[in-house]
Amino acid sequence: MNSINSISEFHRLLSLPEPRHPLVSVINLAASTFLEDEVWKGFVNRFYCVALKREAKGKIRYGQQHYDYDKGVLSFTAPNQVQYLDLQNMECASGYLLIFHPDFLLQHTLANSIHNYGFFDYAVNEALHLSAEEEDDLITILNKIDKECGHIDKHTQEIILTQIELLLNYSNRFYERQFITRRNNNSELLVRFEKLLDEYFYGEVKGLLTVQYVAEQMNLSPNYLSDLLRVHTGRNTQQHIHEKLISKAKERLSTTSLSVSEIAYALGFEHAQSFSTLFKKKTNLSPLEFRAGFNNA
């Protein structure tokens, strides 16, 4: 797998002059020419990338569905994610790339908090679709970052990272807007999600249900699914799974004579103690205390 290790190397692959700052750059795609290079057939960047594609025309796969789009599309990639680029079928004629190396975040609060922005782990087909006003807001920020790259002094890092953090916070807002405005499509996803959980526990359970498994079954990235659920239900994927597990456990504790260990194994737990710990955490009762209370009711 090819690796693009530096901002300077990435500039070279886009036929651009050396970056003004070695660890951060705003690239105008309209002024770039991608070199014909084997690297694009499979590569990882060692830096963060925020891509704003403008004047995009075509279709984008979004979960199980395809959607037409003709407005700004914003996508995010974290370092070391595998990517492929087809130079023969570029999606847009213009746009911007904000790229910044993890080293640029050192000794700044964003070094720790950037992991809270889950969209860096979204799939490409889960991009953010921007309105014209939203696009203008982000381009204003990108222009400020680009301008500041020409002033490298003791204030540069703080000023640029403040702008990057602002861009990420705007993106959080815009994603929440998108989750809400696509309510009809998302309602279908929520129905599928509930059906998937029910079906998993209907037959013979093969291992503990995981967020990764549920996301794969729905053709969504784990972070995207959790963020979608959190906006619509107030609970993430793991919390929904736990809620379903406890519901099924209560059902079996109250309607069967199965032992706690048998119920734990039937729900996918390898160890009965792990099941009992989760049950006590969620209900403030041990499984046996719940059964006894239910039987005495």
C-alpha positions in Angstrom: 0.0 0.0 0.0 1.4 3.4 -1.0 1.8 6.1 1.7 1.6 9.9 1.3 3.6 11.0 4.3 3.7 14.8 4.1 1.8 17.8 3.0 4.7 18.6 0.7 4.4 15.2 -1.1 0.7 15.6 -1.5 1.3 19.1 -3.1 3.7 17.5 -5.6 1.1 14.8 -6.6 -1.3 17.6 -7.3 1.2 19.6 -9.4 1.3 22.4 -6.8 4.2 24.5 -5.4 5.6 23.7 -2.0 3.0 24.5 0.8 3.5 27.7 2.7 3.2 25.8 6.0 4.7 22.3 6.3 1.9 20.9 8.4 -1.3 22.5 7.1 -2.6 23.6 3.7 -5.8 24.7 2.0 -5.8 23.4 -1.6 -7.9 24.8 -4.4 -8.8 21.8 -6.6 -9.5 24.1 -9.6 -5.8 25.0 -9.6 -4.6 21.5 -9.2 -3.7 18.8 -11.6 -3.5 15.2 -10.3 -0.3 13.6 -11.6 -0.8 10.2 -13.3 0.8 8.1 -10.6 0.4 4.6 -9.3 -0.1 5.9 -5.8 -3.8 6.7 -6.5 -4.6 3.1 -7.1 -4.4 2.5 -3.4 -2.9 4.8 -0.7 -3.1 6.1 2.8 -2.6 9.7 3.9 -0.7 10.4 7.1 -2.8 13.5 7.7 -6.4 14.6 8.2 -8.3 15.7 5.1 -11.6 17.7 4.8 -12.8 17.8 1.2 -15.4 20.3 0.0 -16.5 19.3 -3.5 -18.3 22.0 -5.4 -20.4 21.8 -8.6 -20.6 18.1 -8.1 -22.9 16.2 -10.5 -24.0 12.6 -10.3 -25.2 10.1 -7.7 -23.9 9.1 -4.3 -24.5 5.9 -2.5 -26.0 6.6 0.9 -26.6 3.4 2.9 -28.7 1.1 0.6 -30.0 4.0 -1.5 -28.6 6.2 -4.2 -29.2 10.0 -4.2 -28.8 12.6 -6.8 -26.8 15.7 -5.7 -25.8 19.0 -7.2 -24.7 21.0 -4.2 -21.6 21.1 -2.0 -20.5 17.7 -0.6 -18.2 17.6 2.4 -16.3 14.5 3.4 -13.7 13.7 6.0 -10.8 11.3 6.3 -8.6 10.6 9.2 -4.9 9.6 8.9 -4.1 6.0 7.7 -7.5 5.3 6.0 -7.2 3.4 2.8 -8.3 5.3 -0.3 -8.6 4.8 -4.0 -8.9 7.5 -6.7 -10.0 7.0 -10.2 -8.5 9.9 -12.2 -10.7 9.0 -15.2 -13.9 9.7 -13.4 -13.4 12.7 -11.2 -16.6 13.7 -9.5 -16.3 17.5 -9.5 -14.6 20.3 -11.4 -13.8 22.4 -8.4 -13.6 22.4 -4.6 -11.2 22.7 -1.7 -9.1 20.4 0.4 -8.1 21.2 4.0 -5.2 18.9 5.0 -3.4 19.0 8.3 -0.8 16.7 9.9 -1.5 15.2 13.4 1.8 16.8 14.5 0.2 20.2 14.0 -2.2 19.4 16.8 0.4 18.6 19.4 0.2 20.5 22.7 -3.3 21.7 21.7 -6.6 20.6 23.1 -7.8 19.6 19.7 -5.2 16.8 19.7 -7.5 15.0 22.2 -10.9 16.3 21.2 -10.6 15.6 17.5 -11.5 12.0 18.2 -14.9 13.2 19.3 -15.8 14.3 15.8 -17.1 10.9 14.6 -17.5 11.9 11.0 -13.8 11.3 10.4 -14.8 7.7 10.5 -17.9 7.9 8.3 -17.8 6.1 5.0 -17.4 8.2 1.8 -21.1 7.5 0.9 -22.1 9.2 4.2 -20.9 12.6 3.1 -22.4 15.9 4.3 -24.6 17.6 1.7 -24.4 21.4 2.1 -26.8 24.1 1.3 -25.4 27.2 -0.5 -25.4 29.2 2.8 -23.6 26.4 4.7 -21.0 26.0 1.9 -20.3 29.8 2.1 -19.8 29.6 5.9 -17.2 26.9 5.5 -15.4 28.5 2.5 -15.1 31.7 4.6 -13.3 29.6 7.3 -11.1 27.9 4.7 -10.0 31.3 3.3 -9.1 32.5 6.8 -6.9 29.3 7.3 -5.3 29.8 3.9 -4.5 33.4 4.7 -3.0 32.5 8.1 -0.7 29.9 6.5 1.3 32.9 5.1 2.0 34.2 8.6 4.1 31.6 10.4 4.8 32.9 13.9 4.1 32.0 17.5 0.4 32.7 17.0 -0.1 30.7 13.8 -0.9 27.3 15.3 -3.5 28.7 17.8 -5.3 30.8 15.2 -5.4 28.1 12.6 -6.5 25.4 15.0 -9.2 27.7 16.3 -10.5 28.0 12.8 -10.3 24.2 12.2 -12.2 23.6 15.4 -14.9 26.1 14.3 -15.2 24.3 10.9 -15.6 21.0 12.7 -18.3 22.4 15.0 -20.2 23.8 12.1 -20.0 20.4 10.5 -21.5 18.8 13.6 -24.4 21.2 13.3 -24.8 20.6 9.6 -24.8 16.8 10.0 -27.5 17.1 12.7 -29.5 19.2 10.2 -29.0 16.5 7.6 -30.1 13.7 9.9 -33.3 15.7 10.6 -34.1 16.9 7.0 -33.7 13.3 5.7 -36.2 12.2 8.2 -38.2 10.0 5.8 -35.2 8.1 4.6 -33.9 7.9 8.2 -37.2 6.6 9.4 -36.8 3.6 7.1 -33.3 3.1 8.5 -34.7 3.1 12.1 -37.3 0.6 11.2 -34.7 -1.7 9.7 -32.5 -1.2 12.7 -35.2 -2.3 15.1 -36.1 -5.3 12.9 -32.5 -6.3 12.7 -32.2 -6.4 16.6 -35.4 -8.3 16.9 -34.4 -10.9 14.3 -31.0 -11.4 15.9 -32.5 -12.5 19.1 -35.4 -14.4 17.5 -33.3 -17.5 16.6 -30.2 -19.0 18.0 -27.9 -16.2 19.0 -24.3 -16.6 17.7 -22.2 -14.5 20.0 -22.8 -11.1 21.6 -24.4 -8.6 19.3 -21.9 -5.8 18.4 -22.1 -2.3 17.0 -19.8 -3.3 14.2 -22.1 -6.2 13.2 -25.2 -4.1 13.2 -23.5 -1.3 11.1 -22.3 -3.8 8.6 -25.7 -5.3 8.2 -27.1 -1.9 7.5 -24.3 -0.9 5.2 -23.4 2.1 7.4 -20.3 3.0 9.3 -20.5 2.4 13.0 -20.0 6.1 13.9 -22.6 7.3 11.4 -25.2 4.8 12.6 -24.6 5.8 16.3 -24.8 9.6 15.5 -28.0 9.0 13.4 -29.6 7.1 16.3 -28.5 9.7 18.9 -30.1 12.5 16.9 -33.4 10.7 16.5 -33.7 8.7 19.7 -31.2 10.2 22.1 -29.3 6.9 22.4 -26.4 5.5 20.4 -26.2 2.0 18.9 -24.5 0.4 21.9 -27.2 1.8 24.2 -29.9 0.4 22.0 -28.3 -3.0 21.9 -28.0 -3.0 25.7 -31.7 -2.0 26.0 -32.7 -4.9 23.8 -30.5 -7.3 25.7 -32.0 -6.3 29.0 -35.5 -6.5 27.6 -34.9 -10.0 26.4 -33.3 -11.0 29.6 -36.2 -9.7 31.7 -38.6 -11.6 29.4 -36.7 -14.9 30.0 -36.2 -14.3 33.7 -39.9 -13.7 34.2 -41.4 -16.4 31.8 -38.9 -19.3 32.0 -37.1 -21.4 34.6 -33.8 -21.1 32.8 -30.8 -20.4 35.0 -29.0 -17.1 34.8 -26.1 -18.8 33.1 -28.4 -20.4 30.5 -30.0 -17.0 29.8 -26.6 -15.3 29.5 -25.3 -17.8 27.0 -28.6 -17.7 25.0 -28.1 -13.9 24.7 -24.5 -14.3 23.4 -22.4 -13.8 26.5 -19.4 -15.9 27.0 -19.4 -15.5 30.7 -22.5 -15.3 32.9 -20.7 -12.8 35.2 -20.5 -10.3 32.4 -24.2 -10.6 31.8 -25.0 -10.2 35.5 -22.8 -7.1 35.8 -24.5 -5.5 32.8 -28.0 -6.4 34.1 -27.2 -5.0 37.6 -25.8 -1.8 36.0 -28.9 -1.2 33.9 -31.6 -2.2 36.4 -29.9 -1.8 39.9 -30.9 -5.5 40.5 -29.1 -8.7 39.9 -30.9 -11.2 37.6 -31.9 -13.3 40.6 -33.2 -10.3 42.5 -35.3 -9.3 39.4 -36.7 -12.8 39.1 -37.5 -13.0 42.8 -39.2 -9.5 42.8 -41.2 -10.4 39.7 -42.4 -13.7 41.1 -43.4 -12.1 44.4 -45.3 -9.3 42.7 
